[in-house]
Amino acid sequence: MTSQSRFETDQLRRLEEMRKSFDKLRAERIRAEGEVERLMRELEEARALAKAELGTDDEAQIQSLIEEAQVRNAKLAEEFGMALREVETRLRQLGDER
């Protein structure tokens, strides 16, 4: 039996290193595929929830609904602030009349 040449030994070492790298990459691919599957399920669940609650799962329509709600909330907050100021003014007037 002949001993392996230095070239063959180096080749075997490199192959072993590449096998380790390959195994690591394969494990990462499997993990990434699992993550993609999980995220796809979550996306589908979010779409179903959006459709049920908002009537749509279209991102542009949802953004429009959000903007409309923000405008409506700002208007209502301003109206509430005005009503509070009116009540405060009336209370001061009542206090002055006494």
N, C-alpha and C positions, 0 to 999 in steps of 0.2 A: 504494500500500500504506500502510495507516495503522499508526502505531506503537501498541504495546500501552499500555493505560492502566495507571496505577499499580495499580489493583485487580487487573487481569489478571496483572500481573507478580507481585504478592504471592501471588495464587492459585497461579500456576505454581511459585513458590518453596515454598509450603506443600505442594503436591502432591509435589514432589521430595523434601522432607524426610519426608513420610509414606511415600513409596515406599522410601526408605532404611530407615525404621523397619520397614516391612512385610517387606522383604528380610531384615533382621536377625532378626525374629520367626520368619519361615519357616525360616531356618537353625537357629534354636534349637529349633523344633518338630521338625525332621528329626533333630537331634542327640538330643533327648529321646526320640523314638520309637525310635531305635537303642539308646539306653540301656535303655529299657523292654524291648525285645526281648532284649538281652543278660542283663538281670536275670531275666527270665522263664526263659530257658534255664538259668541258674545255679540258680534255684529248683527247676526240674524235676530237674536233676542232683542237687541236695542231697536232694530228696525220694526219688529213686531210691536214693541211697546210704543214707539213713536206713532205708528199707524193707528194703534188703538186709542192713544190719548190725544193725538193731534190731528188725526185723519190723514196723515201723510208721512212718508219716510224720506221724502225728497229734501236734501240738505238746504237747497235754496229756499224752498217754501218754509221750512222750519226757521231759517234765519229771518225771513220776512215776518213770520209770526212773532218771533222774539222781539224784533225791532218795533212792531206794532204795539206789543205789550209794554215795551219800555216807554214809548211815547204816551200811551194811555196811562201808565202808572205815574209818569212825570206830571201829566195834566191833573190827575186825581190828587196827587200830593200838593200841587199848587192850589187847587180848589180847597183842599182841607186846611192848608195854611191860611188862606184868605178867610175861611169860616172861623178859624180860631182867633184870628186878629179881630174880626167883627164881634165875637163874643167878648173878648177882652175889652174892646172899646165900649160895648154896652155895659159891661160890669163896672168900668170906671165911671161911666156916666151916671149909673145908678148910685154909685158911692158918692159922687159929687152932689147929687140931688138931696142927699140926707143931710 
